[in-house]
Amino acid sequence: MGRYDTCKLVFIQIVLIVVFQINIFSQEKGEIKLPPAYQLKAYFKTQVYYNYVLYDTTEIQRTYADSSKKQFRRVINYFMTLVQRDDPKDGFSKIEVYIDSITYKFEENDKVYQFTNIETSDPTIFKFEDFQTYSVPMSMQFEIIYSPYGEVAKIEGERLFEKRSYVEKLRPTIPDTLWYYNWSDGLSDQRLKYIGDVIKLLYPIHPTFRDSIWHSPIQLQIEGINLVDTLELKATGFFANQYQIVGRFVNPNIIWKRTKFYDVKSLSLPYKLNGAVGSIEQSLSSTGIVKELRIILNLNLDVGRPIAFTENVIKKLRWEMVNSYRFK
């Protein structure tokens, strides 16, 4: 090695030592560059009205014990208005929810049942049992109380309590158990939370780094069945002024209650969940507004003991904020 090469090697070593010392100095100064951390929180601005639509699509394939099959599809769109009239009190936020209208379509082979509005729809739709089961929340008004942690603490509302009281008052005069089930379940906390809670997620208390994982409980009412799970979630990025959150269902389970299966008159059939997978996506604005929430679930149910039939249920849900405005 010549003198020139030796000088060159010494120079490189000196540069490396200087760079190393600068890095140490920067770290000591707290200047380490880290991935961006997101402070996630859902929020409703006071006195702002938000129009949301829930697009609720269900596809079911039923297989009976004799191997015969039945397939049907239901599409319900819920058009809602949400508003927080007053500032949170002690951290609790009261959101008024108005289910302004719904559209409904049920298809089974060549049979189609449809509802758009009372004025133009075929009156026979009101005699269709599935429509009777799922149309109860139409035109309902209620309030969702969110805790300081962002979870639904209570479902309440004067109009809701009046409707529930009226159903209980009529119950002794109407022996039809399906009638009572439709109304009591359609006005239940679980059903109204399922429709009107557009947030669904609990967010980390502290800022979270991109792609770091957290967990959130979730409860949904799927085909009259109360499904519970813990979601595995992560924020994948910040694009177009919105946080993108994705996740999956980890271990779905059910909280058993009596339920109504299409084209089955009995409410006493036992059932169990025999496998389920699901995913979730949410777009949350930088100001805390849920712009969109998507859930896809694929469930397998065993119904009856011994098993009378099995059902594969594919549920696609999308909540979308379509408009917001403030009255002057």
HUUR-V919816 format. One record per residue. N is the residue number from 1. RES is the residue in one letter. NEAR is the number of other C-alpha atoms within 12 Angstrom. Layout:
BEGIN
n=N res=RES near=NEAR
n=N res=RES near=NEAR
END
This chain:
BEGIN
n=1 res=M near=8
n=2 res=G near=8
n=3 res=R near=9
n=4 res=Y near=10
n=5 res=D near=11
n=6 res=T near=12
n=7 res=C near=13
n=8 res=K near=14
n=9 res=L near=15
n=10 res=V near=14
n=11 res=F near=14
n=12 res=I near=14
n=13 res=Q near=14
n=14 res=I near=14
n=15 res=V near=14
n=16 res=L near=14
n=17 res=I near=14
n=18 res=V near=14
n=19 res=V near=14
n=20 res=F near=14
n=21 res=Q near=14
n=22 res=I near=16
n=23 res=N near=17
n=24 res=I near=15
n=25 res=F near=14
n=26 res=S near=14
n=27 res=Q near=14
n=28 res=E near=11
n=29 res=K near=11
n=30 res=G near=11
n=31 res=E near=12
n=32 res=I near=14
n=33 res=K near=11
n=34 res=L near=11
n=35 res=P near=14
n=36 res=P near=18
n=37 res=A near=21
n=38 res=Y near=29
n=39 res=Q near=22
n=40 res=L near=37
n=41 res=K near=31
n=42 res=A near=34
n=43 res=Y near=33
n=44 res=F near=33
n=45 res=K near=25
n=46 res=T near=22
n=47 res=Q near=21
n=48 res=V near=24
n=49 res=Y near=27
n=50 res=Y near=35
n=51 res=N near=32
n=52 res=Y near=36
n=53 res=V near=34
n=54 res=L near=35
n=55 res=Y near=31
n=56 res=D near=36
n=57 res=T near=31
n=58 res=T near=32
n=59 res=E near=30
n=60 res=I near=32
n=61 res=Q near=28
n=62 res=R near=31
n=63 res=T near=23
n=64 res=Y near=21
n=65 res=A near=18
n=66 res=D near=12
n=67 res=S near=13
n=68 res=S near=13
n=69 res=K near=19
n=70 res=K near=23
n=71 res=Q near=26
n=72 res=F near=29
n=73 res=R near=31
n=74 res=R near=34
n=75 res=V near=33
n=76 res=I near=35
n=77 res=N near=33
n=78 res=Y near=38
n=79 res=F near=33
n=80 res=M near=37
n=81 res=T near=35
n=82 res=L near=41
n=83 res=V near=33
n=84 res=Q near=28
n=85 res=R near=22
n=86 res=D near=17
n=87 res=D near=18
n=88 res=P near=21
n=89 res=K near=14
n=90 res=D near=12
n=91 res=G near=17
n=92 res=F near=22
n=93 res=S near=31
n=94 res=K near=36
n=95 res=I near=40
n=96 res=E near=36
n=97 res=V near=38
n=98 res=Y near=34
n=99 res=I near=33
n=100 res=D near=24
n=101 res=S near=27
n=102 res=I near=32
n=103 res=T near=33
n=104 res=Y near=35
n=105 res=K near=31
n=106 res=F near=30
n=107 res=E near=23
n=108 res=E near=22
n=109 res=N near=13
n=110 res=D near=10
n=111 res=K near=14
n=112 res=V near=21
n=113 res=Y near=30
n=114 res=Q near=31
n=115 res=F near=32
n=116 res=T near=24
n=117 res=N near=20
n=118 res=I near=18
n=119 res=E near=8
n=120 res=T near=12
n=121 res=S near=16
n=122 res=D near=16
n=123 res=P near=16
n=124 res=T near=16
n=125 res=I near=26
n=126 res=F near=21
n=127 res=K near=16
n=128 res=F near=23
n=129 res=E near=24
n=130 res=D near=36
n=131 res=F near=35
n=132 res=Q near=27
n=133 res=T near=32
n=134 res=Y near=42
n=135 res=S near=36
n=136 res=V near=33
n=137 res=P near=41
n=138 res=M near=36
n=139 res=S near=26
n=140 res=M near=36
n=141 res=Q near=32
n=142 res=F near=39
n=143 res=E near=33
n=144 res=I near=35
n=145 res=I near=31
n=146 res=Y near=33
n=147 res=S near=21
n=148 res=P near=21
n=149 res=Y near=23
n=150 res=G near=32
n=151 res=E near=29
n=152 res=V near=32
n=153 res=A near=21
n=154 res=K near=23
n=155 res=I near=33
n=156 res=E near=28
n=157 res=G near=24
n=158 res=E near=15
n=159 res=R near=20
n=160 res=L near=32
n=161 res=F near=21
n=162 res=E near=17
n=163 res=K near=25
n=164 res=R near=28
n=165 res=S near=16
n=166 res=Y near=18
n=167 res=V near=25
n=168 res=E near=19
n=169 res=K near=14
n=170 res=L near=18
n=171 res=R near=20
n=172 res=P near=13
n=173 res=T near=13
n=174 res=I near=14
n=175 res=P near=11
n=176 res=D near=16
n=177 res=T near=22
n=178 res=L near=28
n=179 res=W near=29
n=180 res=Y near=29
n=181 res=Y near=32
n=182 res=N near=31
n=183 res=W near=31
n=184 res=S near=33
n=185 res=D near=34
n=186 res=G near=36
n=187 res=L near=38
n=188 res=S near=30
n=189 res=D near=31
n=190 res=Q near=31
n=191 res=R near=33
n=192 res=L near=40
n=193 res=K near=35
n=194 res=Y near=37
n=195 res=I near=45
n=196 res=G near=41
n=197 res=D near=44
n=198 res=V near=46
n=199 res=I near=44
n=200 res=K near=36
n=201 res=L near=40
n=202 res=L near=31
n=203 res=Y near=33
n=204 res=P near=24
n=205 res=I near=17
n=206 res=H near=14
n=207 res=P near=18
n=208 res=T near=26
n=209 res=F near=24
n=210 res=R near=24
n=211 res=D near=22
n=212 res=S near=22
n=213 res=I near=21
n=214 res=W near=27
n=215 res=H near=23
n=216 res=S near=29
n=217 res=P near=27
n=218 res=I near=35
n=219 res=Q near=32
n=220 res=L near=35
n=221 res=Q near=32
n=222 res=I near=40
n=223 res=E near=37
n=224 res=G near=30
n=225 res=I near=30
n=226 res=N near=28
n=227 res=L near=31
n=228 res=V near=27
n=229 res=D near=28
n=230 res=T near=26
n=231 res=L near=31
n=232 res=E near=29
n=233 res=L near=32
n=234 res=K near=31
n=235 res=A near=34
n=236 res=T near=26
n=237 res=G near=27
n=238 res=F near=23
n=239 res=F near=14
n=240 res=A near=12
n=241 res=N near=15
n=242 res=Q near=25
n=243 res=Y near=36
n=244 res=Q near=30
n=245 res=I near=42
n=246 res=V near=33
n=247 res=G near=32
n=248 res=R near=31
n=249 res=F near=32
n=250 res=V near=23
n=251 res=N near=22
n=252 res=P near=32
n=253 res=N near=28
n=254 res=I near=28
n=255 res=I near=21
n=256 res=W near=18
n=257 res=K near=21
n=258 res=R near=25
n=259 res=T near=32
n=260 res=K near=32
n=261 res=F near=35
n=262 res=Y near=29
n=263 res=D near=18
n=264 res=V near=17
n=265 res=K near=17
n=266 res=S near=18
n=267 res=L near=24
n=268 res=S near=19
n=269 res=L near=22
n=270 res=P near=24
n=271 res=Y near=29
n=272 res=K near=30
n=273 res=L near=29
n=274 res=N near=20
n=275 res=G near=22
n=276 res=A near=29
n=277 res=V near=27
n=278 res=G near=32
n=279 res=S near=30
n=280 res=I near=35
n=281 res=E near=34
n=282 res=Q near=39
n=283 res=S near=36
n=284 res=L near=39
n=285 res=S near=28
n=286 res=S near=22
n=287 res=T near=18
n=288 res=G near=24
n=289 res=I near=33
n=290 res=V near=39
n=291 res=K near=36
n=292 res=E near=33
n=293 res=L near=35
n=294 res=R near=34
n=295 res=I near=38
n=296 res=I near=30
n=297 res=L near=34
n=298 res=N near=28
n=299 res=L near=34
n=300 res=N near=30
n=301 res=L near=32
n=302 res=D near=26
n=303 res=V near=30
n=304 res=G near=22
n=305 res=R near=14
n=306 res=P near=14
n=307 res=I near=20
n=308 res=A near=23
n=309 res=F near=28
n=310 res=T near=33
n=311 res=E near=35
n=312 res=N near=31
n=313 res=V near=34
n=314 res=I near=31
n=315 res=K near=33
n=316 res=K near=30
n=317 res=L near=36
n=318 res=R near=36
n=319 res=W near=35
n=320 res=E near=34
n=321 res=M near=29
n=322 res=V near=21
n=323 res=N near=20
n=324 res=S near=23
n=325 res=Y near=18
n=326 res=R near=16
n=327 res=F near=11
n=328 res=K near=6
END
